[in-house]
Amino acid sequence: MGESDRYIDYGNRRQRFTLGQPDNALMWLFVFNVIFFLILATIKAAISVNDNSDAVFYSQVVNWFYLPADLGRLSNRPWTVFTFMFSDIELFRALSNMLWLWAFGNILQNLTGNKKLIPVYLYGGFAGGLFFILASYLVPSNKEIISSSNLLGANAAVMAVAVAATVIAPNYRFFKHIGRGVPIWTLLVVYIVIDLAAVAGRPAAVPIGHLGGALAGLLFIVGLQHKMDGSVWMNSIYSWFINLFNPNKNKPKNTIKEKVFYNTGNRNPFQKTANVTEQRVDEILDKISQKGYDHLTKEEKEILKRASED
């Protein structure tokens, strides 16, 4: 088991995914998906009561949310490159996507911090949409139905998160109380098979779009491992936008010296070992939550290792 996997185990025990954390990226992805689902479900229910038919809902409402394959229609509804990846209109499909998002997103966020998960999700959605449109024009069987073909749902974006989490923590295991546990890559294969089976009856461009999202997740982590962080520009734009409404943005910030407690015991005079205190562990976990596991110092990783073994 690697140190990153050890951190996941320790962090999960503390149940750090709570609705009370305003900077929890995974929570915000859930919130956006739930809001879009509830809006569409409410409109669908209202239309069904009045017209007793779902046809009106799909023709007059859903078409403002899904990503059309036809570039002509897309030019009239450019916002759909964003809305489609949050718009699941089937309850079972929405629940399934959120379950997989939680399973893989929790791992990715624990290891990389709060600033990587949403960019990976968005990259997956954008890549999925791009692959879907390209396949619609390039695959012969899709050209005949391009005017009516569309992409809807979080599948491509969640696929990116799943692949990214698997690549960054290939040794992680689920359900460790069952034998040696289930490797994360096994769960990824199961997820991909289920996802593609669910769209087997759709045009070929749809599963290709989902796989495009998977490729985006892979490329993001490969780039990150080579010191190319694809989330920087997104986070910079977000920070700039938020600071437009922050009256305290120009005030100097006071630095707070990190509190470290040492004991010497019977060791050499210049050898120091940090005590594993609850306060110190909380500080390290908060640092991971903000910046990711890779930003920890050697000493902080050692403290976390010792805490997980206690």
C-alpha positions as CSV (number, residue, x, y, z in Angstrom):
1,M,0.0,0.0,0.0
2,G,1.4,3.4,-1.0
3,E,1.4,6.5,1.2
4,S,-1.4,8.1,-0.9
5,D,-3.6,5.0,-0.4
6,R,-2.8,5.2,3.4
7,Y,-4.1,8.8,3.4
8,I,-7.3,7.8,1.7
9,D,-8.0,5.3,4.4
10,Y,-7.3,7.7,7.2
11,G,-9.2,10.5,5.6
12,N,-12.2,8.4,4.9
13,R,-12.5,7.4,8.5
14,R,-12.9,11.0,9.4
15,Q,-15.8,11.4,6.9
16,R,-14.5,14.7,5.4
17,F,-17.3,14.9,2.8
18,T,-19.9,17.0,4.5
19,L,-22.4,19.6,3.2
20,G,-21.0,22.0,5.8
21,Q,-17.7,22.5,3.9
22,P,-18.1,25.4,1.4
23,D,-14.9,24.5,-0.4
24,N,-15.8,20.9,-1.1
25,A,-15.7,20.5,-4.8
26,L,-17.4,17.1,-4.8
27,M,-20.3,18.6,-2.9
28,W,-20.7,21.3,-5.4
29,L,-20.8,18.9,-8.3
30,F,-23.6,17.0,-6.5
31,V,-25.4,20.3,-5.9
32,F,-25.3,21.3,-9.5
33,N,-26.4,17.9,-10.8
34,V,-29.3,17.7,-8.3
35,I,-30.4,21.3,-9.1
36,F,-30.6,20.6,-12.8
37,F,-32.3,17.2,-12.2
38,L,-35.0,18.8,-9.9
39,I,-35.6,21.7,-12.4
40,L,-36.2,19.3,-15.3
41,A,-38.2,16.8,-13.1
42,T,-40.5,19.7,-11.9
43,I,-41.0,21.0,-15.4
44,K,-41.7,17.4,-16.7
45,A,-44.3,16.8,-13.9
46,A,-46.0,20.1,-14.6
47,I,-46.2,19.5,-18.4
48,S,-47.4,15.9,-17.8
49,V,-50.3,17.1,-15.6
50,N,-51.5,19.6,-18.2
51,D,-50.9,17.7,-21.5
52,N,-50.7,14.1,-20.2
53,S,-47.8,13.5,-22.5
54,D,-44.0,13.6,-22.3
55,A,-43.6,14.5,-26.0
56,V,-44.0,18.2,-25.3
57,F,-41.4,18.1,-22.5
58,Y,-38.8,16.4,-24.7
59,S,-39.5,18.6,-27.7
60,Q,-39.8,22.0,-26.0
61,V,-37.8,21.8,-22.8
62,V,-35.0,19.1,-23.0
63,N,-33.8,20.4,-26.4
64,W,-32.6,23.6,-24.5
65,F,-30.3,21.4,-22.3
66,Y,-28.9,18.6,-24.5
67,L,-25.9,19.0,-26.8
68,P,-27.0,18.7,-30.4
69,A,-24.8,16.9,-32.9
70,D,-25.8,19.4,-35.6
71,L,-23.4,22.4,-35.6
72,G,-26.2,24.6,-37.0
73,R,-28.4,23.9,-34.0
74,L,-25.4,24.1,-31.7
75,S,-24.6,27.6,-32.9
76,N,-28.0,28.7,-31.8
77,R,-27.6,27.1,-28.4
78,P,-24.0,27.4,-27.4
79,W,-24.7,27.1,-23.7
80,T,-25.5,23.4,-24.2
81,V,-21.8,22.6,-24.2
82,F,-22.1,23.1,-20.5
83,T,-25.7,22.3,-19.5
84,F,-25.7,18.8,-21.1
85,M,-23.1,17.4,-18.6
86,F,-25.3,18.3,-15.6
87,S,-28.7,17.3,-17.1
88,D,-29.9,13.8,-16.3
89,I,-33.6,13.4,-16.7
90,E,-34.0,9.7,-15.7
91,L,-33.9,9.0,-12.0
92,F,-32.1,5.7,-12.2
93,R,-29.4,7.2,-14.5
94,A,-29.0,10.2,-12.3
95,L,-28.6,8.1,-9.2
96,S,-26.1,5.8,-10.9
97,N,-24.0,8.7,-12.2
98,M,-23.9,10.3,-8.7
99,L,-22.9,7.0,-7.1
100,W,-20.0,6.5,-9.4
101,L,-19.0,10.2,-9.1
102,W,-18.9,9.8,-5.3
103,A,-16.9,6.6,-5.4
104,F,-14.2,7.9,-7.8
105,G,-14.5,11.6,-7.0
106,N,-13.8,11.1,-3.3
107,I,-10.5,9.4,-4.1
108,L,-9.5,12.0,-6.7
109,Q,-10.3,14.9,-4.4
110,N,-8.5,13.4,-1.4
111,L,-5.3,13.0,-3.3
112,T,-5.3,16.2,-5.4
113,G,-7.3,18.6,-3.3
114,N,-10.3,20.7,-4.1
115,K,-8.9,22.4,-7.1
116,K,-8.6,19.5,-9.5
117,L,-11.9,17.6,-9.3
118,I,-14.2,20.2,-11.0
119,P,-11.7,20.9,-13.8
120,V,-11.4,17.1,-14.5
121,Y,-15.2,16.9,-14.6
122,L,-15.5,19.8,-17.0
123,Y,-12.7,18.5,-19.2
124,G,-14.4,15.2,-19.4
125,G,-17.7,16.8,-20.4
126,F,-16.2,19.1,-23.0
127,A,-14.1,16.2,-24.5
128,G,-17.1,14.0,-24.5
129,G,-19.1,16.6,-26.4
130,L,-16.3,17.2,-28.9
131,F,-15.9,13.4,-29.6
132,F,-19.7,13.1,-29.9
133,I,-19.9,15.8,-32.5
134,L,-16.9,14.6,-34.5
135,A,-18.2,11.1,-34.5
136,S,-21.6,12.3,-35.6
137,Y,-20.0,13.7,-38.7
138,L,-17.3,11.1,-39.4
139,V,-19.1,7.8,-38.6
140,P,-21.2,6.9,-41.7
141,S,-24.1,5.5,-39.7
142,N,-24.5,8.7,-37.8
143,K,-24.6,11.1,-40.7
144,E,-28.2,10.2,-41.6
145,I,-29.5,11.0,-38.1
146,I,-27.3,13.9,-37.3
147,S,-30.2,16.4,-37.2
148,S,-31.9,14.5,-34.4
149,S,-28.9,13.1,-32.5
150,N,-28.0,14.6,-29.1
151,L,-25.9,14.0,-26.0
152,L,-27.3,14.4,-22.5
153,G,-26.1,13.4,-19.0
154,A,-23.1,13.4,-16.8
155,N,-21.7,10.1,-18.1
156,A,-18.7,11.5,-20.1
157,A,-17.7,13.9,-17.2
158,V,-18.0,11.1,-14.6
159,M,-16.0,8.8,-16.8
160,A,-13.2,11.3,-16.8
161,V,-13.2,11.4,-13.0
162,A,-13.2,7.6,-12.8
163,V,-10.3,7.2,-15.1
164,A,-8.3,10.1,-13.4
165,A,-8.8,8.5,-9.9
166,T,-7.7,5.1,-11.2
167,V,-4.6,6.4,-12.8
168,I,-3.5,8.5,-9.8
169,A,-4.2,5.7,-7.3
170,P,-3.9,2.4,-9.2
171,N,-3.2,0.4,-6.0
172,Y,-6.3,1.6,-4.1
173,R,-8.9,-1.1,-3.1
174,F,-12.6,-0.9,-2.3
175,F,-14.4,-3.2,0.2
176,K,-11.2,-4.2,2.0
177,H,-13.2,-6.3,4.5
178,I,-13.8,-8.8,1.6
179,G,-10.6,-10.8,1.2
180,R,-7.9,-8.4,0.0
181,G,-10.4,-6.0,-1.4
182,V,-11.5,-5.0,-4.9
183,P,-8.8,-3.1,-6.9
184,I,-10.0,0.2,-8.2
185,W,-9.1,-0.7,-11.8
186,T,-11.6,-3.6,-11.5
187,L,-14.3,-1.3,-10.5
188,L,-13.4,1.0,-13.4
189,V,-13.8,-1.8,-15.9
190,V,-17.2,-2.7,-14.4
191,Y,-18.3,0.9,-14.6
192,I,-17.2,1.3,-18.3
193,V,-19.0,-2.0,-19.2
194,I,-22.2,-0.9,-17.5
195,D,-22.0,2.6,-19.0
196,L,-21.5,1.4,-22.6
197,A,-24.1,-1.3,-22.2
198,A,-26.7,1.3,-21.2
199,V,-26.2,3.2,-24.5
200,A,-25.8,0.2,-26.7
201,G,-28.9,1.0,-28.6
202,R,-28.0,4.7,-29.2
203,P,-26.0,6.0,-32.2
204,A,-22.3,5.1,-32.1
205,A,-21.4,8.7,-31.5
206,V,-22.9,8.5,-28.0
207,P,-20.5,5.8,-26.6
208,I,-17.7,7.4,-28.4
209,G,-18.5,10.6,-26.6
210,H,-18.4,8.8,-23.3
211,L,-15.0,7.3,-24.1
212,G,-13.8,10.8,-25.1
213,G,-14.5,11.8,-21.5
214,A,-12.4,8.9,-20.3
215,L,-9.5,10.0,-22.5
216,A,-9.7,13.5,-21.0
217,G,-9.3,12.1,-17.5
218,L,-6.3,10.1,-18.5
219,L,-4.6,13.0,-20.2
220,F,-5.2,15.3,-17.3
221,I,-3.4,13.0,-14.8
222,V,-0.6,12.2,-17.2
223,G,-0.1,16.0,-17.7
224,L,-0.2,16.5,-13.9
225,Q,2.4,13.8,-13.4
226,H,4.6,15.7,-15.9
227,K,4.1,19.0,-14.0
228,M,1.5,20.3,-16.4
229,D,-1.5,21.3,-14.4
230,G,-4.6,21.8,-16.6
231,S,-6.6,23.2,-13.8
232,V,-4.6,26.3,-13.2
233,W,-6.3,28.5,-15.7
234,M,-9.8,27.4,-14.6
235,N,-9.0,28.1,-11.0
236,S,-7.4,31.5,-11.9
237,I,-10.6,32.6,-13.7
238,Y,-12.7,31.4,-10.8
239,S,-10.5,33.3,-8.3
240,W,-10.6,36.4,-10.4
241,F,-14.4,36.3,-10.7
242,I,-14.9,35.7,-6.9
243,N,-12.5,38.5,-6.0
244,L,-14.6,40.9,-8.1
245,F,-17.1,40.8,-5.2
246,N,-14.7,40.5,-2.4
247,P,-14.3,43.9,-0.5
248,N,-11.2,42.5,1.4
249,K,-9.2,41.4,-1.6
250,N,-6.7,44.3,-1.3
251,K,-6.1,43.9,2.4
252,P,-2.8,42.3,3.5
253,K,-3.0,38.8,4.7
254,N,-1.2,37.8,7.9
255,T,0.8,34.6,7.8
256,I,0.2,32.1,10.6
257,K,3.2,30.0,11.6
258,E,2.4,26.3,11.5
259,K,2.2,24.8,14.9
260,V,4.5,21.8,15.4
261,F,5.1,19.9,18.6
262,Y,8.3,18.0,19.1
263,N,9.6,15.5,21.6
264,T,13.2,14.4,22.0
265,G,13.0,11.2,24.1
266,N,16.3,9.3,24.0
267,R,17.3,10.4,20.5
268,N,20.3,12.4,19.4
269,P,20.1,16.1,20.3
270,F,19.5,17.3,16.8
271,Q,17.0,14.6,15.8
272,K,13.4,15.6,16.1
273,T,10.2,13.7,15.6
274,A,6.8,15.4,15.5
275,N,4.2,14.2,18.0
276,V,1.1,12.8,16.4
277,T,-1.6,15.2,17.8
278,E,-5.1,15.5,16.7
279,Q,-4.5,19.2,16.0
280,R,-1.5,18.5,13.9
281,V,-3.3,15.8,11.9
282,D,-6.2,18.1,11.3
283,E,-3.8,20.8,9.9
284,I,-2.3,18.2,7.5
285,L,-5.6,17.0,6.3
286,D,-6.8,20.6,5.7
287,K,-3.6,21.2,3.7
288,I,-4.3,18.2,1.6
289,S,-7.9,19.3,1.1
290,Q,-6.7,22.6,-0.2
291,K,-3.5,21.7,-2.2
292,G,-3.4,17.9,-2.5
293,Y,-1.3,15.1,-1.1
294,D,1.7,15.8,-3.3
295,H,2.2,19.2,-1.6
296,L,3.0,17.6,1.8
297,T,6.5,17.7,3.2
298,K,8.3,14.6,4.1
299,E,7.7,15.2,7.8
300,E,4.0,15.7,7.2
301,K,3.7,12.5,5.3
302,E,5.5,10.7,8.1
303,I,3.0,12.1,10.7
304,L,0.1,11.0,8.5
305,K,1.6,7.5,8.2
306,R,2.0,7.2,11.9
307,A,-1.5,8.5,12.6
308,S,-3.0,5.9,10.2
309,E,-1.2,3.1,11.9
310,D,-2.4,4.1,15.4
